[in-house]
Amino acid sequence: MLDIRYELTNARKEKPDSSALGFGRHFTDHMFLMNYTEGKGWHDARIVPYADLSLDPATMVFHYAQEMFEGLKAYRTPDGSVQLFRPEKNIERMNRTNDRLCIPEIDPSDALDAIRALVAVDEEWVPSLPGTSLYIRPFIIATDVQLGVHPSKTYLFIIILSPVGSYYKEGINPVKIYVEREYVRAVRGGTGFAKVGGNYANSLIGQRKAESLGYAQVLWLDGVEHKYIDEVGAMNVFFVIDGKVITPTLESGSILPGVTRASCIELLRSLGYTVEERRLSIDEVVDAYHAGKLDEAFGTGTAAVISPIGMLDNTDEKLIVNEGKIGKIAQTLYNTLTGIQWGILPDTFGWTVKVKE
Ligand SMILES: *Cc1c(COP(=O)(O)O)cnc(C)c1O
């Protein structure tokens, strides 16, 4: 067990109205902190009142973006208990990201202890309205105070919690997507597979352009040939062509290995669908569309779970997918995954972890 020092506050904040939470706008009463010092390792795990951080302006993270983050959720089940969805997957990914960014690894069981302990302390903040959850944001920042460029010798691991609303309050509406041909999100050999703030800073301009043109998100193509599909916005992407489910392979290193992506693949295979993980070009999607074989397209991620694509704007042509409606496979995935996450369906895969034993 990770040895955690508790410094709890009695000054509890007023909880927001569960029907109007939005995403990432409210934060709970406490946060988890743990320091790293070279030679000493990770130390001083503590849960303290949620508060501002005080950092020297020369702190490395502000200048060179040596930072990583994760995102997962805690769900309130019908019996009132609270559970996590495959947290060990997020922790494995956290350490792969750490490795890429020269951030020291965290013992996976310590990371899980930290998440569970913090959610247990602020358990009252896990909302219970349908579709609502408690978003968990672990992140690590480089804290050396100096401007030379090399990996920091000190770090701060922080976990904050945010009650979040239902992503689909007015039902699932398929979104319009812009196929981006100028900007790229990631390249082979870069940080595309790692969950780092820098990837997001780099992708904002594409997102802004798509929004200004009236689209919800960008379809990112590979950074070398601008031909193969990588992701949609900050989600993994799936296409259903002629009854087969196809998602881009992780082999390029430019795609974030989503926990939702992996879960959709396992679930679909267990239901008897053919799922191919391979390179998929935008031209193949367009050809399938013209042949009347593009059945469905959707994004996957922790926030929305499944986000159907109703239209793809491919510069000279607008492809309307499944008449702009959610498809059968997307709907099945959404119902099954959310059912397991909120404890409404039996967890036959053993994917959920209770916060308190
Ligand atoms: C987090 C993230 C995803 C989705 O991963 P999940 O584990 O399913 O939430 C997809 N793409 C990017 C770029 C991401 O940052």
PDBQT file of the ligand as one rigid body, heavy atoms in Angstrom, charges set to zero:
ROOT
HETATM    1  C1  LIG A 401      -7.053  10.289 -24.513  1.00  0.00    +0.000 C 
HETATM    2  C2  LIG A 401      -7.061  10.263 -26.007  1.00  0.00    +0.000 A 
HETATM    3  C3  LIG A 401      -7.814   9.333 -26.751  1.00  0.00    +0.000 A 
HETATM    4  C4  LIG A 401      -8.821   8.387 -26.131  1.00  0.00    +0.000 C 
HETATM    5  O1  LIG A 401      -8.275   7.524 -25.180  1.00  0.00    +0.000 OA
HETATM    6  P1  LIG A 401      -9.250   6.838 -24.106  1.00  0.00    +0.000 P 
HETATM    7  O2  LIG A 401      -8.299   6.062 -23.252  1.00  0.00    +0.000 OA
HETATM    8  O3  LIG A 401     -10.185   5.978 -24.842  1.00  0.00    +0.000 OA
HETATM    9  O4  LIG A 401      -9.930   7.943 -23.379  1.00  0.00    +0.000 OA
HETATM   10  C5  LIG A 401      -7.690   9.337 -28.131  1.00  0.00    +0.000 A 
HETATM   11  N1  LIG A 401      -6.874  10.209 -28.758  1.00  0.00    +0.000 NA
HETATM   12  C6  LIG A 401      -6.153  11.126 -28.090  1.00  0.00    +0.000 A 
HETATM   13  C7  LIG A 401      -5.288  12.074 -28.841  1.00  0.00    +0.000 C 
HETATM   14  C8  LIG A 401      -6.217  11.184 -26.693  1.00  0.00    +0.000 A 
HETATM   15  O5  LIG A 401      -5.506  12.107 -26.039  1.00  0.00    +0.000 OA
ENDROOT
TORSDOF 0
